[in-house]
């Protein structure tokens, strides 16, 4: 088990390093040649084109590789979504953003939405290039969320789970989630240098994304939250003296999302129990028996909840 885990981690680290620096080198040189051929010397335009080209190219390549791995390891079943699950996701997202915004306003925590930010920034935009750039950056976060959640919360998590051989299911899941999200944090190292705090921050967020995926059995719940955080749908300032770990908006997002998920689970649990009780009553009347709910469900009682 240790050897297989070590091999998996080494493959990931080598791939991550090679992919990041390889794409930067290739795309950077191609863009330099293009700028020279077309005699483009405007620094803002060069900066925006370079950033967007690199990010979109690298994300599309990584998404293509991720989809290939999903198919290769037969993990496509984890990323499929039904119409019912999609509708639940829409309701969850609307409630999450709406309740979070209301709570921030109720507690008088300064915040503004992405639309307000774009509106204020647009006052300084001078051409259509600025508008196109803003729209493309927002769409970029969609691909980032999909790619990273597919890669880490599905492929790496399930691959690590298959390698780990522990009889205790809870310990098995905890170790798999921890290893997955340590790799998730390490995967961002070219962007965050060698400071420890950003990696702790990313690991904690990764664990939270894993909770969303595993608890809802819907990878797109984690994708939506990933997008909301990256795109800054609601922006708040970090709390005083805690500039990185505790951000007011992020704290409310976590609290509200957990509340919504667990409240739905509890409602679903008792709704199932009520239906079971109704069926049990009907059967007792038909058969003349007098079985209790516990007698019928003694092996499944708590399993229904989880």
VENHUTA-V530687 format. One record per backbone hydrogen bond with DSSP energy under -0.5 kcal/mol. NH is the residue of the N-H (numbers start at 1). CO is the residue of the C=O. E is the energy in kcal/mol with one decimal. If there is no record, write none. Layout:
nh:NH co:CO e:E
nh:NH co:CO e:E
This chain:
nh:5 co:1 e:-2.4
nh:6 co:2 e:-2.7
nh:7 co:3 e:-2.3
nh:8 co:4 e:-2.2
nh:9 co:5 e:-2.6
nh:10 co:6 e:-2.5
nh:11 co:7 e:-2.4
nh:12 co:8 e:-2.2
nh:13 co:9 e:-2.7
nh:14 co:10 e:-2.6
nh:15 co:11 e:-2.5
nh:16 co:12 e:-3.1
nh:17 co:13 e:-2.4
nh:18 co:14 e:-2.5
nh:19 co:15 e:-2.9
nh:20 co:16 e:-2.4
nh:21 co:17 e:-2.3
nh:22 co:18 e:-2.1
nh:23 co:19 e:-2.4
nh:24 co:20 e:-1.9
nh:25 co:21 e:-2.1
nh:26 co:22 e:-2.5
nh:27 co:23 e:-2.6
nh:28 co:24 e:-2.0
nh:29 co:25 e:-2.0
nh:30 co:26 e:-2.1
nh:31 co:27 e:-2.5
nh:32 co:28 e:-1.9
nh:33 co:29 e:-1.9
nh:34 co:30 e:-2.1
nh:35 co:31 e:-2.9
nh:36 co:32 e:-2.0
nh:37 co:33 e:-2.5
nh:38 co:34 e:-2.4
nh:39 co:36 e:-0.5
nh:40 co:35 e:-2.4
nh:41 co:39 e:-0.6
nh:43 co:41 e:-0.8
nh:46 co:42 e:-2.8
nh:47 co:43 e:-2.9
nh:48 co:44 e:-2.5
nh:49 co:45 e:-2.8
nh:50 co:46 e:-2.5
nh:51 co:47 e:-2.4
nh:52 co:48 e:-2.7
nh:53 co:49 e:-2.7
nh:54 co:50 e:-2.4
nh:55 co:51 e:-2.5
nh:56 co:52 e:-2.8
nh:57 co:53 e:-2.3
nh:58 co:54 e:-2.7
nh:59 co:55 e:-2.4
nh:60 co:56 e:-2.6
nh:61 co:57 e:-2.3
nh:62 co:58 e:-2.5
nh:63 co:59 e:-2.7
nh:64 co:60 e:-2.4
nh:65 co:61 e:-2.4
nh:66 co:62 e:-2.6
nh:67 co:63 e:-2.7
nh:68 co:64 e:-1.9
nh:69 co:65 e:-2.3
nh:70 co:66 e:-2.5
nh:71 co:67 e:-1.9
nh:72 co:68 e:-2.6
nh:73 co:69 e:-2.7
nh:74 co:71 e:-0.9
nh:75 co:70 e:-3.5
nh:76 co:70 e:-0.8
nh:78 co:75 e:-2.0
nh:79 co:76 e:-1.4
nh:80 co:76 e:-0.7
nh:86 co:82 e:-2.2
nh:87 co:83 e:-2.4
nh:88 co:84 e:-2.1
nh:89 co:85 e:-2.0
nh:90 co:86 e:-1.9
nh:91 co:87 e:-2.2
nh:92 co:88 e:-2.8
nh:93 co:89 e:-2.4
nh:94 co:90 e:-2.4
nh:95 co:91 e:-2.6
nh:96 co:92 e:-2.7
nh:97 co:93 e:-2.5
nh:98 co:94 e:-2.5
nh:99 co:95 e:-2.8
nh:100 co:96 e:-2.1
nh:101 co:97 e:-2.4
nh:102 co:98 e:-2.1
nh:103 co:99 e:-2.6
nh:104 co:100 e:-2.3
nh:105 co:101 e:-2.0
nh:106 co:102 e:-2.7
nh:107 co:103 e:-2.4
nh:108 co:105 e:-1.2
nh:109 co:104 e:-3.1
nh:110 co:108 e:-0.6
nh:112 co:235 e:-1.8
nh:114 co:233 e:-2.0
nh:117 co:113 e:-2.0
nh:118 co:114 e:-2.5
nh:119 co:115 e:-2.4
nh:120 co:116 e:-2.3
nh:121 co:117 e:-2.4
nh:122 co:118 e:-2.4
nh:123 co:119 e:-0.5
nh:123 co:120 e:-0.9
nh:124 co:121 e:-2.1
nh:125 co:122 e:-0.9
nh:130 co:127 e:-1.0
nh:131 co:127 e:-0.9
nh:132 co:128 e:-2.5
nh:133 co:129 e:-2.5
nh:134 co:130 e:-2.0
nh:135 co:131 e:-2.2
nh:136 co:132 e:-2.6
nh:137 co:133 e:-2.1
nh:138 co:134 e:-1.7
nh:139 co:135 e:-2.2
nh:140 co:136 e:-1.8
nh:141 co:137 e:-1.2
nh:142 co:138 e:-0.6
nh:142 co:139 e:-0.7
nh:143 co:139 e:-1.3
nh:144 co:140 e:-2.3
nh:145 co:141 e:-2.3
nh:146 co:142 e:-2.3
nh:147 co:143 e:-2.7
nh:148 co:144 e:-2.6
nh:149 co:145 e:-2.2
nh:150 co:146 e:-2.5
nh:151 co:147 e:-2.5
nh:152 co:148 e:-2.9
nh:153 co:148 e:-0.6
nh:153 co:149 e:-0.8
nh:154 co:149 e:-0.9
nh:155 co:150 e:-2.6
nh:156 co:151 e:-2.8
nh:157 co:152 e:-1.5
nh:158 co:154 e:-2.4
nh:159 co:155 e:-2.2
nh:160 co:156 e:-2.8
nh:161 co:157 e:-2.5
nh:162 co:158 e:-1.9
nh:163 co:159 e:-1.5
nh:164 co:160 e:-2.6
nh:166 co:164 e:-0.6
nh:169 co:167 e:-0.8
nh:172 co:168 e:-2.3
nh:173 co:169 e:-2.3
nh:174 co:170 e:-2.4
nh:175 co:171 e:-2.5
nh:176 co:172 e:-2.0
nh:177 co:173 e:-2.5
nh:178 co:174 e:-2.6
nh:179 co:175 e:-2.7
nh:180 co:176 e:-2.2
nh:181 co:177 e:-2.2
nh:182 co:178 e:-1.9
nh:183 co:179 e:-1.9
nh:184 co:180 e:-1.7
nh:185 co:181 e:-1.9
nh:186 co:182 e:-2.5
nh:187 co:183 e:-2.4
nh:188 co:185 e:-1.6
nh:189 co:186 e:-2.2
nh:191 co:188 e:-1.6
nh:192 co:188 e:-1.0
nh:193 co:189 e:-1.4
nh:195 co:192 e:-1.0
nh:199 co:195 e:-0.6
nh:199 co:196 e:-0.7
nh:200 co:196 e:-1.7
nh:201 co:197 e:-2.5
nh:202 co:198 e:-2.4
nh:203 co:199 e:-2.3
nh:204 co:200 e:-2.3
nh:205 co:201 e:-2.1
nh:206 co:202 e:-2.5
nh:207 co:203 e:-2.2
nh:208 co:204 e:-2.0
nh:209 co:205 e:-2.6
nh:210 co:206 e:-2.3
nh:211 co:207 e:-2.2
nh:212 co:208 e:-2.2
nh:213 co:209 e:-2.2
nh:214 co:210 e:-3.1
nh:215 co:211 e:-2.6
nh:216 co:212 e:-1.6
nh:217 co:213 e:-1.7
nh:218 co:213 e:-0.6
nh:219 co:78 e:-0.6
nh:221 co:218 e:-1.6
nh:222 co:218 e:-0.7
nh:223 co:219 e:-1.8
nh:224 co:220 e:-2.3
nh:225 co:221 e:-1.9
nh:226 co:222 e:-2.5
nh:227 co:223 e:-2.5
nh:228 co:224 e:-2.7
nh:229 co:225 e:-2.3
nh:230 co:226 e:-2.4
nh:231 co:227 e:-3.0
nh:232 co:228 e:-0.9
nh:233 co:228 e:-1.8
nh:235 co:112 e:-3.2
nh:237 co:110 e:-0.6
nh:239 co:242 e:-0.5
nh:239 co:246 e:-1.9
nh:242 co:239 e:-2.0
nh:246 co:242 e:-0.5
nh:247 co:245 e:-0.7
nh:248 co:237 e:-0.9
nh:251 co:247 e:-2.6
nh:252 co:248 e:-2.2
nh:253 co:249 e:-2.3
nh:254 co:250 e:-2.3
nh:255 co:251 e:-2.5
nh:256 co:252 e:-2.9
nh:257 co:253 e:-2.5
nh:258 co:254 e:-2.4
nh:259 co:255 e:-2.3
nh:260 co:256 e:-2.7
nh:261 co:257 e:-2.4
nh:262 co:258 e:-2.8
nh:263 co:259 e:-2.6
nh:264 co:260 e:-2.0
nh:265 co:261 e:-2.1
nh:266 co:262 e:-2.5
nh:267 co:263 e:-2.6
nh:268 co:264 e:-2.8
nh:269 co:265 e:-2.4
nh:270 co:266 e:-2.5
nh:271 co:267 e:-2.4
nh:272 co:268 e:-2.1
nh:273 co:269 e:-2.1
nh:274 co:270 e:-2.4
nh:275 co:271 e:-1.9
nh:276 co:272 e:-2.4
nh:277 co:273 e:-2.7
nh:278 co:274 e:-2.2
nh:279 co:275 e:-2.3
nh:280 co:276 e:-2.7
nh:281 co:277 e:-2.5
nh:282 co:278 e:-2.2
nh:283 co:279 e:-2.4
nh:284 co:280 e:-2.6
nh:285 co:281 e:-2.1
nh:286 co:282 e:-2.1
nh:287 co:283 e:-2.9
nh:288 co:284 e:-2.1
nh:296 co:292 e:-1.5
nh:297 co:293 e:-2.0
nh:298 co:294 e:-0.9
nh:300 co:297 e:-1.1
nh:301 co:297 e:-1.7
nh:304 co:300 e:-1.8
nh:305 co:302 e:-0.6
nh:306 co:302 e:-1.2
